Amino acid sequence: MSPAHGIPPVSEPRSPGPTDAPEDHRAHLRGSGVLDASALLTMLFQEPGATAVADVIAEGAAVSTVNLSEVAVVLVRHERDAESILRAVTGQVAVEPFTTEDALAAAALWVPTRATGLSLGDRACLALAQRLGVPAVTADREWATVNVGITIQLVRPTRTQPW
């Protein structure tokens, strides 16, 4: 189990719990950044940068439902119990819906980010970070060149994503 935050690595099952943080606790969880799928996977797979992600979660973090779905796909692809793992995650990270406002913001981000090849999931993370007024937290180095008025926090300086 991740010692700092109680979110188990992908190989460790966890008992059922709430699917989302209680509403009164969610405001705190949104405070330090919005996690991209790559950042959350870095922590779940205990890769370099996992401690930085754990620190963001400890300070309060959010994740878009789009990015949560991306994480679930990777967990399923690696034959992990996505439901149990995500239940643990959502107990400590605010899960934010992908709203119409976010959809329009993600679409508007396509032009300035297309040269870097950012996906819809990447732009969903950026749109949520923009809406909440917090940094977008990622393990994807390609984001370092993105300049769209949203602070980008890279948690891993090297390219090592086995998933």
SULFEN-V694487 format. One record per helix or strand of 2 or more residues. SS is the DSSP state (alpha for helix, beta for strand). FROM is the first residue (numbers start at 0). LEN is the number of residues. If there is no record, write none. Layout:
ss/from/len
SS/FROM/LEN
SS/FROM/LEN
This chain:
ss/from/len
alpha/22/7
beta/32/3
alpha/36/8
alpha/49/10
beta/60/4
alpha/64/13
alpha/81/9
beta/93/3
alpha/99/17
alpha/119/13
beta/135/3
alpha/140/5
beta/151/3
